[in-house]
Amino acid sequence: MVCAHAQAPGEAVSVASPVSDPRSQPSVSLLTIGPGEIFFERFGHNAIVVRDPASGRAVAYNYGIFDFDQQDFLLNFARGRMRYRMAVDELEDDLDMYREERREIVEQRLALTPEQAHDLVAFLEWNAQPENAHYHYDYFEANCSTRVRDALDRALGGALHAQSEGRSRGYTYRLDALRLMAPEPVLMLLIDLGLGPYADQRIDFWQESFVPATLVDVVAGADNGGAPLAAPPVTLARGEVEPSPVLPPDLRWPFLGLGIALGAILHALGGSARASRRVPFATFALLFELFCGIGGLLLLFLWFGTEHRAAWRNENLLLLNPLCLALLPAWFAVARGRMRNRPLARALAWVVVATAAFALFSKILSTFAQANLHWIVLFLPIHLALALRLRRAA
């Protein structure tokens, strides 16, 4: 989950206007929250804060709110049909919660004209109404940060979009997602396996504003009618949660070494008829083929059975091949020492090797743009070693 916040069951949603006197100009700020310790908090969060100068009341408009108790929440999440919403909270309640979670809190006061401020507040009040609050959530294009970005851009007449599109530091959706999830390495690797080529497009600062910390920089560098849009950021609370790195780890060389080492070990173990070597070898083969087969079926489901566009047409299907499931009986036989000639199993094993080898070859083709070379150099030597040992066992 990206830039999302769970809601407690029965939590009320206030939609009352924070501005008591419509003739006064409200003060508007961008509030940005650093990463939290829970996995769906790793990307951070942001909100729009509106202060009424007359009453002193301050509220936070939060997007990206979800509720685990929502009907069919997990099923809809799996199918990519996520309905999230916007909520309005008293600012002090939010600040107390974030301080308790030991998360960084940064505020940027926005220099809006009176017309822009009133237009923004009117839009947020409309958006907070129960009939307007829900929206179709997307990790990269409709999360808590992009909805805040779009609301600000609407008030500015498109100026924020115009000033941030076309400028890029060369990042992709995948790169941002992996670096922000780097403190959770297992989840980072699973996300990497599940993202397809959509996540490897180069994105500009407008698109990269799906990351709350990037939106801070975009707003800080924007102007409003020739004057700076935002005052310098003010840190309201220091974060104690481990920060994310600037770049994700480069896994190509480590995975190449691991793949070659595992392939060599499997080749050596598979050549022995002794049970002390044969059984561990066959056990690894069973688990590996099971992982690849089930993983491939899951990637097919994400492609054809869900609306998770970022997972469609995943080239890791060439590595996580569902055909691996058909090899399980052969490896059971190897584990029991009762292997006989199985030409179909051997042929399937080499088909699996061929698809993995094509994945490597495809990196020179422009139509295969997915950044998965590290997975290829890990899986290909293992698939090759298992195919060679399966032939010898026959």
C-alpha positions as a Python dict, from the first residue, in 0.01 Angstrom:
ca = {
    (1, 'M'): (0, 0, 0),
    (2, 'V'): (122, 345, -84),
    (3, 'C'): (48, 664, 109),
    (4, 'A'): (-258, 526, 285),
    (5, 'H'): (-399, 552, 633),
    (6, 'A'): (-624, 308, 813),
    (7, 'Q'): (-931, 437, 985),
    (8, 'A'): (-1059, 313, 1315),
    (9, 'P'): (-1405, 149, 1299),
    (10, 'G'): (-1677, 399, 1359),
    (11, 'E'): (-1448, 702, 1326),
    (12, 'A'): (-1651, 1011, 1248),
    (13, 'V'): (-1584, 1232, 948),
    (14, 'S'): (-1630, 1605, 1003),
    (15, 'V'): (-1730, 1810, 700),
    (16, 'A'): (-1813, 2138, 873),
    (17, 'S'): (-1645, 2440, 719),
    (18, 'P'): (-1333, 2541, 913),
    (19, 'V'): (-1381, 2907, 814),
    (20, 'S'): (-1631, 3084, 1037),
    (21, 'D'): (-1623, 3416, 849),
    (22, 'P'): (-1634, 3374, 468),
    (23, 'R'): (-1498, 3728, 428),
    (24, 'S'): (-1168, 3641, 598),
    (25, 'Q'): (-885, 3473, 411),
    (26, 'P'): (-804, 3126, 545),
    (27, 'S'): (-443, 3025, 593),
    (28, 'V'): (-352, 2718, 387),
    (29, 'S'): (-54, 2487, 442),
    (30, 'L'): (85, 2165, 302),
    (31, 'L'): (148, 1918, 584),
    (32, 'T'): (389, 1634, 511),
    (33, 'I'): (440, 1333, 736),
    (34, 'G'): (753, 1118, 723),
    (35, 'P'): (753, 739, 696),
    (36, 'G'): (605, 525, 971),
    (37, 'E'): (695, 182, 1101),
    (38, 'I'): (396, -3, 946),
    (39, 'F'): (453, -116, 587),
    (40, 'F'): (170, 95, 442),
    (41, 'E'): (318, 401, 614),
    (42, 'R'): (662, 366, 454),
    (43, 'F'): (585, 618, 179),
    (44, 'G'): (476, 890, 417),
    (45, 'H'): (163, 1100, 397),
    (46, 'N'): (52, 1455, 337),
    (47, 'A'): (-257, 1667, 385),
    (48, 'I'): (-389, 2017, 330),
    (49, 'V'): (-426, 2223, 646),
    (50, 'V'): (-676, 2510, 661),
    (51, 'R'): (-669, 2759, 949),
    (52, 'D'): (-944, 3007, 1024),
    (53, 'P'): (-781, 3335, 1135),
    (54, 'A'): (-1098, 3444, 1315),
    (55, 'S'): (-1169, 3137, 1527),
    (56, 'G'): (-820, 2987, 1530),
    (57, 'R'): (-961, 2647, 1428),
    (58, 'A'): (-733, 2432, 1212),
    (59, 'V'): (-838, 2121, 1022),
    (60, 'A'): (-649, 1872, 804),
    (61, 'Y'): (-795, 1737, 481),
    (62, 'N'): (-659, 1384, 439),
    (63, 'Y'): (-684, 1166, 131),
    (64, 'G'): (-587, 799, 110),
    (65, 'I'): (-812, 685, 395),
    (66, 'F'): (-915, 318, 399),
    (67, 'D'): (-1104, 97, 640),
    (68, 'F'): (-1025, -273, 693),
    (69, 'D'): (-1388, -323, 802),
    (70, 'Q'): (-1519, -203, 466),
    (71, 'Q'): (-1728, -471, 295),
    (72, 'D'): (-1512, -699, 76),
    (73, 'F'): (-1208, -479, 144),
    (74, 'L'): (-949, -755, 100),
    (75, 'L'): (-1122, -896, -209),
    (76, 'N'): (-1144, -554, -371),
    (77, 'F'): (-782, -484, -277),
    (78, 'A'): (-670, -809, -443),
    (79, 'R'): (-866, -721, -758),
    (80, 'G'): (-737, -366, -769),
    (81, 'R'): (-1080, -215, -709),
    (82, 'M'): (-991, -9, -405),
    (83, 'R'): (-1232, 259, -285),
    (84, 'Y'): (-1052, 504, -63),
    (85, 'R'): (-1179, 839, 54),
    (86, 'M'): (-1102, 1178, 195),
    (87, 'A'): (-1157, 1269, 560),
    (88, 'V'): (-1143, 1588, 764),
    (89, 'D'): (-977, 1586, 1106),
    (90, 'E'): (-888, 1840, 1368),
    (91, 'L'): (-523, 1927, 1307),
    (92, 'E'): (-414, 1881, 1668),
    (93, 'D'): (-559, 1530, 1673),
    (94, 'D'): (-353, 1439, 1367),
    (95, 'L'): (-38, 1599, 1506),
    (96, 'D'): (-73, 1414, 1835),
    (97, 'M'): (-112, 1084, 1649),
    (98, 'Y'): (194, 1141, 1431),
    (99, 'R'): (407, 1251, 1726),
    (100, 'E'): (305, 936, 1911),
    (101, 'E'): (413, 734, 1606),
    (102, 'R'): (752, 917, 1615),
    (103, 'R'): (712, 1041, 1258),
    (104, 'E'): (854, 1358, 1110),
    (105, 'I'): (608, 1645, 1060),
    (106, 'V'): (686, 1929, 817),
    (107, 'E'): (458, 2223, 732),
    (108, 'Q'): (478, 2464, 438),
    (109, 'R'): (262, 2777, 448),
    (110, 'L'): (125, 2855, 101),
    (111, 'A'): (111, 3208, -38),
    (112, 'L'): (-230, 3191, -207),
    (113, 'T'): (-438, 3486, -314),
    (114, 'P'): (-770, 3533, -130),
    (115, 'E'): (-956, 3399, -435),
    (116, 'Q'): (-730, 3094, -460),
    (117, 'A'): (-761, 3019, -88),
    (118, 'H'): (-1141, 3044, -90),
    (119, 'D'): (-1167, 2836, -408),
    (120, 'L'): (-947, 2566, -255),
    (121, 'V'): (-1145, 2555, 70),
    (122, 'A'): (-1474, 2540, -121),
    (123, 'F'): (-1345, 2250, -328),
    (124, 'L'): (-1218, 2063, -21),
    (125, 'E'): (-1551, 2110, 157),
    (126, 'W'): (-1732, 1976, -150),
    (127, 'N'): (-1489, 1684, -177),
    (128, 'A'): (-1536, 1598, 191),
    (129, 'Q'): (-1912, 1548, 156),
    (130, 'P'): (-2003, 1177, 193),
    (131, 'E'): (-2135, 1156, -163),
    (132, 'N'): (-1807, 1298, -303),
    (133, 'A'): (-1545, 1165, -62),
    (134, 'H'): (-1478, 823, -218),
    (135, 'Y'): (-1252, 765, -516),
    (136, 'H'): (-1079, 482, -701),
    (137, 'Y'): (-737, 446, -541),
    (138, 'D'): (-422, 387, -743),
    (139, 'Y'): (-74, 350, -590),
    (140, 'F'): (95, 583, -833),
    (141, 'E'): (-175, 806, -981),
    (142, 'A'): (-447, 850, -717),
    (143, 'N'): (-304, 829, -368),
    (144, 'C'): (-294, 1070, -75),
    (145, 'S'): (-20, 1279, -233),
    (146, 'T'): (-151, 1306, -590),
    (147, 'R'): (-498, 1404, -468),
    (148, 'V'): (-345, 1683, -258),
    (149, 'R'): (-129, 1785, -556),
    (150, 'D'): (-433, 1795, -786),
    (151, 'A'): (-638, 2003, -540),
    (152, 'L'): (-356, 2259, -511),
    (153, 'D'): (-307, 2265, -887),
    (154, 'R'): (-679, 2323, -939),
    (155, 'A'): (-669, 2626, -709),
    (156, 'L'): (-362, 2757, -892),
    (157, 'G'): (-525, 2724, -1234),
    (158, 'G'): (-286, 2450, -1350),
    (159, 'A'): (33, 2639, -1260),
    (160, 'L'): (173, 2360, -1045),
    (161, 'H'): (134, 2108, -1328),
    (162, 'A'): (287, 2345, -1581),
    (163, 'Q'): (591, 2410, -1362),
    (164, 'S'): (662, 2045, -1275),
    (165, 'E'): (584, 1847, -1591),
    (166, 'G'): (868, 1766, -1828),
    (167, 'R'): (1136, 1808, -1562),
    (168, 'S'): (1281, 1486, -1427),
    (169, 'R'): (1569, 1342, -1231),
    (170, 'G'): (1540, 1014, -1423),
    (171, 'Y'): (1345, 820, -1163),
    (172, 'T'): (1077, 560, -1233),
    (173, 'Y'): (779, 439, -1034),
    (174, 'R'): (972, 119, -958),
    (175, 'L'): (1281, 302, -837),
    (176, 'D'): (1080, 519, -599),
    (177, 'A'): (872, 228, -473),
    (178, 'L'): (1176, 10, -404),
    (179, 'R'): (1387, 276, -235),
    (180, 'L'): (1098, 372, -7),
    (181, 'M'): (1037, 6, 82),
    (182, 'A'): (1409, -71, 124),
    (183, 'P'): (1380, -84, 507),
    (184, 'E'): (1140, -379, 451),
    (185, 'P'): (1364, -596, 227),
    (186, 'V'): (1131, -897, 190),
    (187, 'L'): (836, -678, 95),
    (188, 'M'): (1060, -474, -133),
    (189, 'L'): (1161, -787, -326),
    (190, 'L'): (801, -908, -354),
    (191, 'I'): (691, -569, -486),
    (192, 'D'): (978, -575, -734),
    (193, 'L'): (873, -918, -861),
    (194, 'G'): (513, -805, -894),
    (195, 'L'): (565, -480, -1085),
    (196, 'G'): (552, -494, -1463),
    (197, 'P'): (704, -264, -1730),
    (198, 'Y'): (451, 12, -1654),
    (199, 'A'): (656, 87, -1342),
    (200, 'D'): (975, 141, -1546),
    (201, 'Q'): (867, 447, -1742),
    (202, 'R'): (1068, 758, -1672),
    (203, 'I'): (855, 1002, -1475),
    (204, 'D'): (872, 1378, -1435),
    (205, 'F'): (830, 1570, -1111),
    (206, 'W'): (456, 1598, -1162),
    (207, 'Q'): (422, 1220, -1175),
    (208, 'E'): (680, 1164, -903),
    (209, 'S'): (468, 1376, -670),
    (210, 'F'): (294, 1052, -576),
    (211, 'V'): (574, 1050, -316),
    (212, 'P'): (484, 1300, -40),
    (213, 'A'): (846, 1411, 10),
    (214, 'T'): (876, 1490, -362),
    (215, 'L'): (561, 1703, -349),
    (216, 'V'): (734, 1907, -77),
    (217, 'D'): (1015, 1988, -323),
    (218, 'V'): (774, 2058, -610),
    (219, 'V'): (574, 2303, -401),
    (220, 'A'): (891, 2463, -259),
    (221, 'G'): (1023, 2527, -611),
    (222, 'A'): (696, 2662, -756),
    (223, 'D'): (589, 3023, -786),
    (224, 'N'): (248, 3184, -777),
    (225, 'G'): (224, 3487, -1000),
    (226, 'G'): (597, 3550, -982),
    (227, 'A'): (625, 3509, -605),
    (228, 'P'): (726, 3189, -422),
    (229, 'L'): (428, 2962, -369),
    (230, 'A'): (545, 2835, -31),
    (231, 'A'): (734, 2963, 267),
    (232, 'P'): (1039, 2758, 374),
    (233, 'P'): (936, 2426, 531),
    (234, 'V'): (904, 2427, 910),
    (235, 'T'): (975, 2106, 1100),
    (236, 'L'): (711, 2055, 1370),
    (237, 'A'): (848, 1720, 1490),
    (238, 'R'): (1165, 1521, 1427),
    (239, 'G'): (1118, 1171, 1293),
    (240, 'E'): (1268, 871, 1468),
    (241, 'V'): (1173, 612, 1205),
    (242, 'E'): (1453, 482, 981),
    (243, 'P'): (1463, 702, 668),
    (244, 'S'): (1455, 557, 320),
    (245, 'P'): (1767, 568, 100),
    (246, 'V'): (1800, 795, -203),
    (247, 'L'): (1834, 490, -430),
    (248, 'P'): (1734, 126, -387),
    (249, 'P'): (2009, -138, -361),
    (250, 'D'): (2163, -252, -689),
    (251, 'L'): (2103, -628, -684),
    (252, 'R'): (2250, -724, -1021),
    (253, 'W'): (2597, -833, -907),
    (254, 'P'): (2486, -991, -577),
    (255, 'F'): (2210, -1185, -753),
    (256, 'L'): (2446, -1292, -1033),
    (257, 'G'): (2691, -1430, -776),
    (258, 'L'): (2413, -1599, -582),
    (259, 'G'): (2259, -1751, -895),
    (260, 'I'): (2591, -1895, -1017),
    (261, 'A'): (2675, -2026, -670),
    (262, 'L'): (2336, -2195, -627),
    (263, 'G'): (2354, -2339, -978),
    (264, 'A'): (2699, -2485, -912),
    (265, 'I'): (2593, -2633, -576),
    (266, 'L'): (2281, -2788, -729),
    (267, 'H'): (2483, -2931, -1015),
    (268, 'A'): (2723, -3094, -767),
    (269, 'L'): (2453, -3228, -534),
    (270, 'G'): (2238, -3356, -816),
    (271, 'G'): (2516, -3573, -949),
    (272, 'S'): (2520, -3788, -637),
    (273, 'A'): (2305, -4098, -584),
    (274, 'R'): (2353, -4086, -206),
    (275, 'A'): (2036, -3999, -15),
    (276, 'S'): (2225, -3753, 207),
    (277, 'R'): (2280, -3536, -101),
    (278, 'R'): (1991, -3641, -322),
    (279, 'V'): (1718, -3556, -72),
    (280, 'P'): (1832, -3197, 9),
    (281, 'F'): (1882, -3137, -363),
    (282, 'A'): (1536, -3267, -454),
    (283, 'T'): (1377, -3079, -163),
    (284, 'F'): (1524, -2751, -285),
    (285, 'A'): (1408, -2833, -638),
    (286, 'L'): (1054, -2901, -516),
    (287, 'L'): (1034, -2576, -320),
    (288, 'F'): (1189, -2374, -601),
    (289, 'E'): (958, -2516, -869),
    (290, 'L'): (660, -2465, -639),
    (291, 'F'): (757, -2102, -579),
    (292, 'C'): (806, -2038, -950),
    (293, 'G'): (484, -2213, -1051),
    (294, 'I'): (259, -2045, -795),
    (295, 'G'): (436, -1714, -851),
    (296, 'G'): (369, -1741, -1223),
    (297, 'L'): (0, -1814, -1166),
    (298, 'L'): (-21, -1512, -938),
    (299, 'L'): (140, -1289, -1202),
    (300, 'L'): (-111, -1417, -1458),
    (301, 'F'): (-395, -1340, -1218),
    (302, 'L'): (-263, -987, -1160),
    (303, 'W'): (-244, -935, -1537),
    (304, 'F'): (-574, -1081, -1652),
    (305, 'G'): (-786, -1085, -1338),
    (306, 'T'): (-723, -751, -1167),
    (307, 'E'): (-708, -378, -1228),
    (308, 'H'): (-354, -350, -1092),
    (309, 'R'): (-222, -189, -1409),
    (310, 'A'): (131, -164, -1270),
    (311, 'A'): (145, -547, -1259),
    (312, 'W'): (21, -616, -1612),
    (313, 'R'): (239, -786, -1874),
    (314, 'N'): (501, -873, -1615),
    (315, 'E'): (815, -1005, -1787),
    (316, 'N'): (900, -1206, -1476),
    (317, 'L'): (653, -1460, -1616),
    (318, 'L'): (947, -1577, -1825),
    (319, 'L'): (1120, -1671, -1497),
    (320, 'L'): (828, -1764, -1272),
    (321, 'N'): (687, -2012, -1518),
    (322, 'P'): (359, -2190, -1432),
    (323, 'L'): (498, -2494, -1618),
    (324, 'C'): (723, -2549, -1316),
    (325, 'L'): (425, -2703, -1137),
    (326, 'A'): (423, -2987, -1391),
    (327, 'L'): (778, -3076, -1281),
    (328, 'L'): (681, -3148, -919),
    (329, 'P'): (605, -3523, -974),
    (330, 'A'): (947, -3573, -1130),
    (331, 'W'): (1123, -3413, -835),
    (332, 'F'): (916, -3616, -589),
    (333, 'A'): (1044, -3924, -768),
    (334, 'V'): (1403, -3800, -745),
    (335, 'A'): (1362, -3740, -372),
    (336, 'R'): (1241, -4100, -324),
    (337, 'G'): (1514, -4244, -545),
    (338, 'R'): (1260, -4387, -790),
    (339, 'M'): (1334, -4171, -1090),
    (340, 'R'): (1262, -4323, -1424),
    (341, 'N'): (1283, -4186, -1774),
    (342, 'R'): (1034, -3898, -1800),
    (343, 'P'): (1079, -3739, -2145),
    (344, 'L'): (787, -3499, -2095),
    (345, 'A'): (928, -3368, -1767),
    (346, 'R'): (1272, -3324, -1920),
    (347, 'A'): (1122, -3142, -2220),
    (348, 'L'): (926, -2909, -1990),
    (349, 'A'): (1238, -2838, -1786),
    (350, 'W'): (1418, -2725, -2099),
    (351, 'V'): (1120, -2514, -2204),
    (352, 'V'): (1151, -2338, -1869),
    (353, 'V'): (1523, -2283, -1932),
    (354, 'A'): (1446, -2152, -2281),
    (355, 'T'): (1195, -1895, -2153),
    (356, 'A'): (1442, -1778, -1888),
    (357, 'A'): (1716, -1755, -2152),
    (358, 'F'): (1483, -1553, -2373),
    (359, 'A'): (1426, -1317, -2080),
    (360, 'L'): (1801, -1251, -2083),
    (361, 'F'): (1808, -1205, -2462),
    (362, 'S'): (1504, -975, -2446),
    (363, 'K'): (1705, -708, -2264),
    (364, 'I'): (1846, -598, -2601),
    (365, 'L'): (1493, -549, -2741),
    (366, 'S'): (1322, -213, -2692),
    (367, 'T'): (981, -377, -2644),
    (368, 'F'): (1102, -554, -2328),
    (369, 'A'): (1179, -258, -2105),
    (370, 'Q'): (1123, -407, -1762),
    (371, 'A'): (1411, -359, -1518),
    (372, 'N'): (1443, -722, -1408),
    (373, 'L'): (1798, -819, -1512),
    (374, 'H'): (1886, -901, -1149),
    (375, 'W'): (1605, -1157, -1133),
    (376, 'I'): (1712, -1310, -1465),
    (377, 'V'): (2072, -1368, -1356),
    (378, 'L'): (1945, -1523, -1033),
    (379, 'F'): (1683, -1761, -1176),
    (380, 'L'): (1845, -1865, -1506),
    (381, 'P'): (2144, -2054, -1353),
    (382, 'I'): (1909, -2238, -1115),
    (383, 'H'): (1668, -2339, -1390),
    (384, 'L'): (1964, -2456, -1601),
    (385, 'A'): (2119, -2661, -1320),
    (386, 'L'): (1788, -2832, -1242),
    (387, 'A'): (1728, -2918, -1608),
    (388, 'L'): (2075, -3070, -1639),
    (389, 'R'): (2033, -3277, -1321),
    (390, 'L'): (1684, -3391, -1423),
    (391, 'R'): (1826, -3527, -1746),
    (392, 'R'): (2108, -3703, -1564),
    (393, 'A'): (1865, -3848, -1306),
    (394, 'A'): (1662, -3995, -1589),
}
